C-alpha cells in the first residue's frame, strides 16, 4: 500500500513522495527539492553480489587451472624436460671445462688469460679483445696490444690477476715466462682438478633432480613415467662420465713432467 504525504518540517517547500510500507511498519523517506535520493540503499543491494563474486573468483580460477591441466600435451612436456635437462647439464660441463683451461700448468697456454679484464678507458675489457697472444715456445706467452697506449693498463691487470706470473714489458709487447712447477705444486693442482670435477657432477645431478621434480606435477602413465626417468638418468650418466674423463685428462696433464 502506498500513501502520499507532504514531508515538511523546517521548510515551506516539500516533495510529496510515497511512504514505503514494510509489512506493518511505515518507513518515511524525506528528500529535499533539488537533491537526489541517498545512495546507501543501492550500495546495500550490491554488497551481497560483490561478496558472492569474491567467493566465486578463486573457484573459477581453480576450475580453469584444472581444465588447462587436462589439455596438457604430455609428449611435449616430456620432450621439453629432456631437452632442458641436456642443455643445463651441458652448461655445467662447460663451466668445468673453462675452469680447467684457465688453470696454469708448466706449459704455455693462452687460455690462462681468458679471464683477465683490463681497465681500458674506464671500462672492464677482456684482454683478448685488446691484444694478440702468441706462444713462441713451450714456456712463453707474448702479448702484443693493438693500441700501444694500453700496454701499461694490460701490465697492471696481469700483475693484479691470480695467474702468478710477473709480466715483462719492453714497450712494444709483454712477455710472460711460465715457471716450471714443483712436484708438490702439481699434486696440489691435481687435487683442485678433482674437486672441480666433483662439483660439476653435483651440478649435473641437481639438474636431474629438478627435472624429475617438475615431471611429478603431471599425470603420466606409469610405464611412460618410468621410461622418461630412465632416459634422463642415461643422459645424466653420460655427462657424469664426460666430467670424469675431463678431470682425469687434466690431472694427467698437470702431473706430467
C-alpha positions as CSV (number, residue, x, y, z in Angstrom):
1,X,0.0,0.0,0.0
2,X,1.3,3.4,-0.9
3,X,0.3,6.7,0.8
4,X,1.2,10.2,-0.4
5,X,2.2,12.7,2.3
6,X,4.0,16.0,2.3
7,X,7.1,16.0,4.5
8,X,7.9,19.5,5.6
9,X,9.3,20.2,9.0
10,X,11.7,23.1,8.6
11,X,10.9,24.4,5.1
12,X,7.9,25.6,3.2
13,X,8.9,23.6,0.2
14,X,8.5,19.9,0.2
15,X,8.3,17.0,-2.1
16,X,5.4,14.6,-1.8
17,X,6.7,11.1,-2.1
18,X,5.3,7.7,-1.4
19,X,5.7,6.2,2.0
20,X,7.2,2.8,1.9
21,X,5.5,0.1,3.9
22,X,7.4,-2.8,5.2
23,X,4.8,-5.2,6.4
24,X,3.1,-3.1,9.1
25,X,5.8,-0.5,9.6
26,X,5.7,2.7,7.7
27,X,9.2,3.9,6.5
28,X,9.1,7.6,5.7
29,X,11.7,9.0,3.3
30,X,12.4,12.6,3.4
31,X,14.0,14.3,0.3
32,X,14.6,18.0,-0.2
33,X,13.8,19.5,-3.5
34,X,16.8,19.7,-5.8
35,X,18.6,16.9,-4.1
36,X,18.9,13.3,-5.2
37,X,17.9,10.4,-3.1
38,X,20.7,8.9,-0.9
39,X,22.7,6.1,-2.3
40,X,23.2,3.7,0.6
41,X,20.2,1.6,-0.4
42,X,21.9,0.9,-3.8
43,X,25.2,0.0,-2.1
44,X,23.5,-2.3,0.3
45,X,21.8,-4.1,-2.6
46,X,25.1,-4.5,-4.4
47,X,27.2,-5.7,-1.5
48,X,25.8,-9.3,-1.4
49,X,26.6,-9.6,-5.1
50,X,30.1,-8.3,-4.6
51,X,30.8,-10.8,-1.8
52,X,29.5,-13.6,-4.0
53,X,31.8,-12.6,-6.8
54,X,34.7,-12.6,-4.3
55,X,33.9,-16.1,-3.3
56,X,33.4,-17.3,-6.9
57,X,36.7,-15.9,-8.2
58,X,39.1,-18.4,-6.6
59,X,36.8,-21.3,-7.5
60,X,36.7,-20.2,-11.1
61,X,40.5,-19.9,-11.2
62,X,40.8,-23.4,-9.8
63,X,38.4,-24.7,-12.4
64,X,40.3,-23.0,-15.2
65,X,43.6,-24.5,-14.0
66,X,42.0,-27.9,-13.9
67,X,40.7,-27.6,-17.4
68,X,44.1,-26.4,-18.6
69,X,45.8,-29.3,-17.0
70,X,43.5,-31.7,-18.9
71,X,44.6,-30.2,-22.2
72,X,48.4,-30.6,-21.5
73,X,50.3,-32.4,-24.2
74,X,52.3,-34.9,-22.2
75,X,54.5,-35.8,-25.1
76,X,55.5,-32.1,-25.4
77,X,56.1,-31.9,-21.7
78,X,58.4,-34.9,-21.8
79,X,60.4,-33.6,-24.8
80,X,60.8,-30.2,-23.2
81,X,62.0,-31.8,-20.0
82,X,64.6,-33.9,-21.7
83,X,65.8,-31.0,-23.8
84,X,66.1,-28.7,-20.8
85,X,68.0,-31.3,-18.8
86,X,70.5,-31.9,-21.6
87,X,71.1,-28.1,-22.1
88,X,71.5,-27.4,-18.4
89,X,73.9,-30.3,-17.9
90,X,75.9,-29.2,-20.9
91,X,76.3,-25.7,-19.4
92,X,77.5,-27.3,-16.1
93,X,80.2,-29.3,-18.0
94,X,81.2,-26.2,-20.0
95,X,81.8,-24.3,-16.7
96,X,84.2,-27.0,-15.5
97,X,85.9,-27.1,-18.9
98,X,86.5,-23.3,-18.8
99,X,87.9,-23.6,-15.3
100,X,90.3,-26.4,-16.4
101,X,91.5,-24.3,-19.3
102,X,92.4,-21.3,-17.2
103,X,94.5,-23.3,-14.8
104,X,98.2,-22.7,-15.1
105,X,100.4,-25.7,-15.8
106,X,104.0,-26.0,-16.6
107,X,103.4,-25.2,-20.3
108,X,102.4,-22.0,-22.0
109,X,98.6,-21.9,-22.7
110,X,96.9,-18.7,-23.9
111,X,93.7,-19.9,-22.2
112,X,95.1,-18.9,-18.8
113,X,94.5,-15.3,-19.9
114,X,90.8,-15.7,-20.8
115,X,89.5,-14.3,-17.6
116,X,91.9,-11.3,-17.5
117,X,89.9,-8.0,-17.5
118,X,91.7,-4.7,-18.4
119,X,90.6,-1.3,-17.2
120,X,90.5,0.3,-20.7
121,X,89.4,3.9,-20.6
122,X,87.4,3.2,-17.5
123,X,85.6,0.1,-18.9
124,X,86.5,-3.5,-17.9
125,X,87.6,-5.1,-21.2
126,X,88.7,-8.7,-21.9
127,X,92.4,-8.8,-22.6
128,X,92.0,-10.9,-25.7
129,X,89.9,-8.0,-27.2
130,X,92.9,-5.6,-26.7
131,X,95.8,-7.7,-27.9
132,X,97.1,-10.7,-29.8
133,X,98.5,-13.5,-27.8
134,X,101.2,-15.8,-29.2
135,X,103.2,-18.9,-27.9
136,X,106.7,-18.5,-29.3
137,X,107.9,-21.5,-27.3
138,X,106.6,-24.1,-24.8
139,X,107.1,-21.9,-21.7
140,X,106.5,-18.3,-23.1
141,X,103.5,-16.2,-23.9
142,X,103.7,-12.9,-25.7
143,X,101.0,-10.2,-25.6
144,X,101.0,-7.5,-28.4
145,X,98.5,-4.7,-27.8
146,X,96.5,-3.4,-30.7
147,X,96.7,0.0,-29.1
148,X,100.2,0.7,-27.8
149,X,98.8,3.2,-25.3
150,X,97.1,0.4,-23.4
151,X,100.2,-1.6,-22.7
152,X,100.5,-0.2,-19.1
153,X,96.9,-1.0,-18.4
154,X,97.4,-4.6,-19.6
155,X,100.5,-4.9,-17.5
156,X,98.7,-3.7,-14.4
157,X,95.8,-6.1,-15.0
158,X,98.3,-9.0,-15.2
159,X,100.0,-8.0,-12.0
160,X,96.7,-7.8,-10.2
161,X,95.4,-11.2,-11.5
162,X,95.8,-14.6,-9.9
163,X,97.9,-16.2,-12.7
164,X,101.1,-15.8,-10.5
165,X,103.4,-14.7,-13.3
166,X,105.3,-11.4,-13.4
167,X,105.0,-9.7,-16.8
168,X,107.9,-8.2,-18.7
169,X,107.2,-5.1,-20.7
170,X,109.6,-3.9,-23.4
171,X,107.3,-1.1,-24.6
172,X,106.0,-3.0,-27.6
173,X,104.8,-6.3,-26.2
174,X,104.5,-8.1,-22.9
175,X,106.3,-11.4,-22.3
176,X,105.1,-14.0,-19.8
177,X,107.6,-16.8,-18.9
178,X,105.8,-19.8,-17.4
179,X,107.9,-21.0,-14.5
180,X,108.3,-24.8,-14.0
181,X,106.1,-26.3,-11.3
182,X,107.4,-28.3,-8.4
183,X,106.1,-31.8,-7.8
184,X,104.2,-30.6,-4.7
185,X,102.5,-27.9,-6.8
186,X,101.5,-30.4,-9.4
187,X,99.9,-32.6,-6.8
188,X,98.1,-29.6,-5.3
189,X,96.6,-28.7,-8.7
190,X,95.6,-32.3,-9.4
191,X,93.6,-32.3,-6.2
192,X,92.0,-29.0,-7.3
193,X,91.0,-30.5,-10.6
194,X,89.4,-33.5,-8.9
195,X,87.4,-31.1,-6.7
196,X,86.2,-29.1,-9.7
197,X,85.1,-32.3,-11.4
198,X,83.1,-33.4,-8.4
199,X,81.4,-30.0,-8.2
200,X,80.5,-30.4,-11.8
201,X,78.9,-33.8,-11.2
202,X,76.9,-32.4,-8.3
203,X,75.6,-29.7,-10.6
204,X,74.6,-32.2,-13.2
205,X,72.8,-34.4,-10.7
206,X,71.0,-31.4,-9.3
207,X,69.6,-30.7,-12.8
208,X,68.3,-34.3,-12.9
209,X,66.6,-33.9,-9.5
210,X,65.0,-30.6,-10.6
211,X,63.7,-32.1,-13.9
212,X,62.2,-35.2,-12.2
213,X,60.5,-32.9,-9.6
214,X,59.0,-30.9,-12.4
215,X,57.6,-34.1,-14.1
216,X,56.0,-35.2,-10.9
217,X,53.4,-32.5,-11.4
218,X,51.9,-34.3,-14.4
219,X,49.8,-37.4,-14.5
220,X,52.0,-39.6,-16.8
221,X,51.1,-43.3,-17.4
222,X,53.2,-45.4,-15.1
223,X,55.2,-47.0,-18.0
224,X,55.7,-43.7,-19.7
225,X,57.0,-42.1,-16.5
226,X,59.4,-45.0,-15.9
227,X,60.8,-44.7,-19.5
228,X,61.2,-40.9,-19.1
229,X,63.1,-41.3,-15.8
230,X,65.4,-43.9,-17.3
231,X,66.1,-41.6,-20.3
232,X,67.0,-38.7,-18.1
233,X,69.2,-40.9,-15.9
234,X,71.0,-42.1,-19.1
235,X,71.7,-38.5,-20.1
236,X,72.9,-37.8,-16.6
237,X,75.3,-40.8,-16.6
238,X,76.7,-39.6,-19.9
239,X,77.6,-36.2,-18.6
240,X,79.0,-37.6,-15.4
241,X,81.3,-39.8,-17.4
242,X,82.4,-36.9,-19.5
243,X,83.3,-35.0,-16.4
244,X,85.3,-37.9,-15.1
245,X,87.2,-38.2,-18.4
246,X,87.9,-34.5,-18.4
247,X,89.2,-34.4,-14.9
248,X,91.5,-37.4,-15.5
249,X,92.9,-35.9,-18.7
250,X,93.6,-32.6,-17.0
251,X,95.1,-34.3,-13.9
252,X,97.4,-36.4,-16.1
253,X,98.5,-33.3,-18.0
254,X,99.3,-31.5,-14.8
255,X,101.3,-34.4,-13.3
256,X,103.2,-34.9,-16.5
257,X,106.8,-33.6,-16.1
